[in-house]
């Protein structure tokens, strides 16, 4: 499986995981956009902008681009070996 297909597969797995966590999930139709998924928590009203990454941990994946950081995008890292997900805790610095 090529890299693009693996990325698409991992995004779908991430969307399914977020659904299991109670979020409503929306996928980006543009492969070049700054956000892969938008997750909405119907109980709290929280909206999470997500970039799905594949790796063993947060330090094993690419960092977000400055544009993504400015938007408040968070990484959701999928570990294909353990089949686990970790959602990055995002704290935007004060201006």
Residue frames relative to the residue before (quaternion, step in Angstrom):
aa qw qx qy qz dx dy dz
X 1.0000 0.0000 0.0000 0.0000 0.00 0.00 0.00
X 0.4022 -0.7277 0.4962 0.2499 3.59 -0.85 0.94
X 0.7239 -0.4730 0.3008 0.4021 3.55 -1.31 0.34
X 0.6526 0.5131 -0.3218 0.4554 3.61 0.94 -0.84
X 0.6606 0.4999 -0.3069 0.4686 3.58 0.97 -0.83
X 0.6285 0.5213 -0.3328 0.4717 3.59 1.03 -0.76
X 0.6455 0.5244 -0.3172 0.4557 3.58 0.96 -0.86
X 0.6575 0.5024 -0.3070 0.4701 3.58 0.95 -0.88
X 0.6356 0.5264 -0.3192 0.4659 3.58 1.01 -0.84
X 0.6891 0.4819 -0.2846 0.4603 3.58 0.88 -0.94
X 0.6011 0.5380 -0.3582 0.4700 3.61 1.12 -0.58
X 0.6532 0.5023 -0.3128 0.4724 3.59 0.98 -0.81
X 0.6410 0.5075 -0.3220 0.4775 3.59 1.00 -0.81
X 0.6401 0.5189 -0.3183 0.4688 3.58 1.03 -0.81
X 0.6375 0.5189 -0.3296 0.4643 3.59 0.97 -0.81
X 0.6478 0.5082 -0.3161 0.4713 3.60 0.98 -0.84
X 0.6435 0.5192 -0.3236 0.4599 3.60 0.97 -0.82
X 0.6551 0.5075 -0.3089 0.4667 3.59 0.95 -0.88
X 0.6078 0.5394 -0.3466 0.4685 3.60 1.05 -0.70
X 0.6509 0.5137 -0.3017 0.4706 3.57 1.02 -0.85
X 0.6678 0.4898 -0.2921 0.4783 3.59 1.17 -0.57
X 0.6238 -0.5820 0.3234 0.4093 3.58 1.28 0.01
X 0.5266 0.6267 -0.4171 0.3949 3.59 1.24 0.13
X 0.3309 -0.6179 0.6493 0.2951 3.51 -1.36 0.28
X 0.1702 -0.8287 0.5321 0.0337 3.58 -0.82 1.00
X 0.0900 -0.7778 0.6218 0.0172 3.52 -1.04 0.91
X 0.2846 -0.7730 0.5486 0.1433 3.57 -0.88 1.00
X 0.4653 -0.6430 0.5349 0.2898 3.54 -1.20 0.62
X 0.3479 -0.7496 0.5221 0.2107 3.61 -0.85 0.90
X 0.6556 0.4814 -0.3089 0.4929 3.59 1.25 -0.24
X 0.3671 -0.7492 0.4984 0.2358 3.62 -0.66 0.99
X 0.6953 0.4748 -0.2706 0.4667 3.61 1.23 -0.33
X 0.4587 0.7144 -0.4355 0.2993 3.59 1.23 0.04
X 0.5896 -0.6050 0.4103 0.3436 3.60 -1.23 0.41
X 0.7434 0.3188 -0.1779 0.5605 3.59 1.28 -0.28
X 0.3308 -0.7411 0.5500 0.1973 3.60 -0.92 0.91
X 0.8118 0.0475 0.0419 0.5805 3.56 0.91 -1.00
X 0.1713 -0.7157 0.6606 0.1483 3.53 -1.28 0.50
X 0.1026 -0.7955 0.5968 0.0245 3.57 -0.72 1.11
X 0.1188 -0.7964 0.5926 0.0214 3.54 -0.93 1.00
X 0.2351 -0.7562 0.5984 0.1213 3.56 -0.79 1.08
X 0.3299 -0.7886 0.4872 0.1785 3.58 -0.36 1.26
X 0.6388 0.5334 -0.3347 0.4420 3.61 1.14 -0.49
X 0.7960 0.2972 -0.1460 0.5067 3.58 0.88 -0.93
X 0.4307 -0.6986 0.4616 0.3368 3.58 1.21 -0.46
X 0.4196 0.7150 -0.4606 0.3171 3.59 1.30 0.07
X 0.1407 -0.7502 0.6417 0.0749 3.54 -1.06 0.88
X 0.0918 -0.8023 0.5897 0.0097 3.56 -0.76 1.09
X 0.2230 -0.7451 0.6177 0.1166 3.55 -0.84 1.07
X 0.0860 -0.8508 0.5172 -0.0345 3.57 -0.61 1.17
X 0.1310 -0.7188 0.6770 0.0885 3.51 -1.20 0.80
X 0.2727 -0.7814 0.5422 0.1450 3.59 -0.56 1.16
X 0.0628 -0.7827 0.6192 -0.0083 3.54 -0.92 1.03
X 0.2602 -0.7384 0.5972 0.1741 3.56 -1.22 0.49
X 0.3735 0.6980 -0.5452 0.2757 3.55 -0.88 1.00
X 0.6304 -0.5496 0.3820 0.3932 3.56 -1.24 -0.07
X 0.7927 -0.0604 0.0391 0.6053 3.60 1.22 -0.44
X 0.7426 -0.4082 0.2839 0.4488 3.58 -1.30 0.06
X 0.6910 0.4926 -0.2806 0.4485 3.57 1.02 -0.78
X 0.6443 0.5366 -0.2973 0.4568 3.57 1.31 -0.39
X 0.6880 0.4696 -0.2753 0.4799 3.61 1.25 -0.10
X 0.6331 -0.5106 0.4138 0.4089 3.53 -1.30 0.27
X 0.4571 -0.6546 0.5249 0.2950 3.52 -1.12 0.66
X 0.5924 -0.5611 0.4345 0.3813 3.53 -1.27 0.27
X 0.5154 -0.6066 0.5028 0.3373 3.54 -1.23 0.51
X 0.6593 -0.5162 0.3569 0.4141 3.61 -1.14 0.50
X 0.6172 0.5502 -0.3391 0.4487 3.61 1.02 -0.79
X 0.6678 0.4929 -0.2952 0.4732 3.57 0.98 -0.87
X 0.6355 0.5260 -0.3280 0.4602 3.58 0.97 -0.82
X 0.6470 0.5197 -0.3146 0.4608 3.58 0.99 -0.84
X 0.6800 0.4855 -0.2751 0.4756 3.58 1.11 -0.70
X 0.4759 -0.6776 0.4375 0.3507 3.60 1.24 -0.34
X 0.2981 0.7636 -0.5152 0.2504 3.58 1.20 0.51
X 0.1846 -0.7679 0.6056 0.0976 3.56 -1.09 0.79
X 0.4290 -0.6810 0.5284 0.2701 3.57 -1.14 0.67
X 0.1159 -0.7217 0.6766 0.0894 3.52 -1.17 0.74
X 0.1475 -0.8304 0.5359 0.0387 3.55 -0.33 1.29
X 0.1766 -0.7654 0.6148 0.0699 3.52 -0.89 1.07
X 0.1869 -0.7558 0.6204 0.0944 3.56 -0.87 1.04
X 0.2872 -0.8067 0.4892 0.1657 3.62 -0.25 1.22
X 0.6080 0.5604 -0.3590 0.4329 3.60 1.17 -0.44
X 0.7653 0.3182 -0.1641 0.5350 3.56 0.97 -0.91
X 0.2935 -0.7747 0.4927 0.2664 3.58 1.33 -0.35
X 0.4644 0.6506 -0.4488 0.3995 3.53 0.93 1.05
X 0.2633 -0.7443 0.5947 0.1521 3.54 -1.32 0.41
X 0.0525 -0.7554 0.6518 0.0426 3.54 -1.20 0.66
X 0.2136 -0.7698 0.5923 0.1045 3.55 -0.77 1.09
X 0.4530 -0.7098 0.4815 0.2432 3.54 -0.73 1.14
X 0.3485 -0.6853 0.5972 0.2285 3.54 -1.07 0.80
X 0.1407 -0.8219 0.5507 0.0386 3.56 -0.59 1.14
X 0.0144 0.7630 -0.6459 0.0225 3.52 -0.92 0.95
X 0.2389 -0.7825 0.5603 0.1290 3.55 -0.37 1.22
X 0.4616 -0.6968 0.4723 0.2799 3.55 -0.82 0.98
X 0.5480 -0.6189 0.4561 0.3298 3.54 -1.14 0.66
X 0.4197 -0.7106 0.5074 0.2477 3.56 -1.03 0.75
